[in-house]
Amino acid sequence: IVIAGSHGKTTITAIIVHVLNYWKRKFDYVIGARIKGIENTVKLSDAPVIVVEGDEYLSSALDPTPKFLKYRHHIGLISGIAWDHANVFPNEEEYVRQFDLFADQTPKGGILIYFEQDSMALIIGMKERIDVTNVGYKSHAHTSDNNGQFFLTDGKQKFPVHIFGSHNFQNISGAKEVLKKIGVTNEQFFEAISQFQGAAGRLE
């Protein structure tokens, strides 16, 4: 599983890692920030799944390939696209092209998940690819009151969350879609996400 996007990829990856850890699932991960309850930012073993925060920045000074093209995902997510890293991607078209290449790497039988309220992610995500399942997601329904922030289930049941801001309800929704594809039920997700404390500052 590779989580890509100009913004939100650390948080989405962190939510997925948190939920899998909460339910004692066997998995590996690579993430750019610390998460409460997770000892390290990298774990590599013989687990059946690995969750990777996929950065679009160049692999190294000698290799101009974006890092997220190295991971060869089976499930990929694009959280949104906004021109970044102008020092290596001189124009928006070249920057966006990297995400198109990422999406095109989704193998037959693979899944591409994208934030459909982002116009560029929508264009790339909806592109037809042979035997690839395309899944769009929207910002999760939420509300708040004097007691804090809550997200709403389809039945309008309220679950408390410790993160806030519309961008984080987008992140929650994206993580939920990924986890659904690897067997985490909505009920399991709702229970685990209410315990998520957020990720530390990037590379903190």
N, C-alpha and C positions, 0 to 999 in steps of 0.2 A: 504494500500500500504506500503510495507516494502522494504527499500533500503539497500542492504547488499553488502559487498565487502571489500577487504583489503584496498583499496584506492578509494577515490572519492565519498564515500557515503554522506559526508556532503554537497559537492557541488551539487550533483545530487538532493538530498532532497531539498536543498535551491532553485535550479532552479524550481523545481516542485511547491514549496510553493510560489515563486515569481510569476510564471505564473498564478496560481489559484487566487492569491490575486489581480493581475493586472486586471483580468477579473471578479473580484467580485464574485467568486464562493464561496459557503458555504463549508468549510472544516475545519478539525482540523489537528494538527501536533505536532510532537516531533522532535526537531532537536538540535544538539550539538553546534551550533554557531549562532550568531546574523546575521540578514539579514536586509539591509536597507529597511525601510518602514514597517517592521514587529516588533511589539512592544516587544513580548516575545519570548522565545525559546520553549514554550509549550502552546498549546491551546486545551482544552477539552470541548466539548459541545454536542449537539445532531445532529451535522452535518452528512450528509450521507457518508462522506469519511474521513479517517484519513491517513496522510502521516507520516511514522515513519522512522527515521534514525536507522537502525537495526545493532547494534554492536554485534560482535561475542564473545566479552569478557564475562567472567562468570557473572552470575546475582548477586552473592554476595559471601562472604567468606563461607557462609553456603549452598549455592546452586550453584553447578558447571555447571548448565545448561547455555549455551550461551543465552544472552539476546534476540537475534533475534528469538529464538525458542519459546519465550513466546507470541509473538504478533499474531500468527495464521493469516498470510496474505491471501488475495484473489489474489492480484497482488504482486509478488515478483520480485526483480531485483538483479542480481549478477554482480557487475562492474568489477570483476577480483579477482584473488586469489593468494596471495604471503605469504608464511609462516610468521606468526607474533605471538606475545605473547608467546614466547618460555618458559616463566615462568609457563604457565599453559597448553600449548600444546607442549609436549616434542619432537614431531617430526612432519614433514610436513604431513604425512599420517593422523595423528590424527586431525591436523588443518583442512585439506581439508575435512575430514569426516563431520565436523560441517556444511559446506556449502551443502554437499550432503543431510544431514538431513533437512536442511532448504528447499532445493528444493523439497524433498520428502513430505514436509508438504503442498505443494500447493494442494488445494482441487480440487475435480472434478468441472469442470467449471471454474477453476482458470487459471491464466496466469503467466508464468515464463519467464522473460526477462533476457537475459544474453549477455555479451560482447564477441562476437565470435572471436575476435582477441587475446583473452587470452586463452591459450590452456586448462587450468584446468576448467575455466568457461564454455568453449565450451563442454568439455566432460560431465560435470554435466548437463548443459543446454539441451544438445541434447538427454539425456537419456529419453526413452519413459516412460511416466506416464499416467495412464488411465484418459481420458477426461481432460487433461491439455494441454493448448495451449502454445507451446514453441516459443519464438520470439527472434531471434538473432539480434544484432545490431553491426555496425562498427563505427569507428571514423568518425565524420561528415566532409564532404568536406569543406575546408577553404583556405583562402589566406590572404596575408597581403601586404601593401604598405606603403608609407610614411605617410599615413593618419590613419594607425592603422590596427587592425585585423578585418577580415570579415569571416562570414561563407556563403556558397553558397547553394542556393536552387537547386532543380533538374533542374530548368530552367536556372541555373547559375546566378541568380540574387544575388547581394551581400547585406548582412545585417551586419551592424557594431556590434561588441560585445566588451564589456569592460573587458573581461577576456582573457587570452592568454595561449599558450602552448598546445601541442598535447593532453595531458591528459584531458584538459578542453573541447576539441572538442569531445572526447570520452564521457565525462560527459553530454555535451549538447545533444548528440545523444541518450543516454540512457534515459534522462529526456523526450525527445520528444516522444520516444516510449511509455513510461508510460502514458503521457498525452493524447496521441492519443487514448488509451484504455478507457479513461474516458471522451471522447467527445470534446477534445481541437483540433481544426483543425490546419493544418500546418500553415495557414495564421495567425491564432491567436497566435500560438507559435512564429513565426518569429517576429511579432510585439512586443510581450512581452519580448523576450529574448534580444532584442537590448537595453532594459532598465535595464537589470540585472547588478548590480554592484559587484557581488561576495559576498561570505560569509566571516565573520570575522574569525580570527584564531580559531581553534577548542577549544571550552570551554573558549574562551577569555572573 
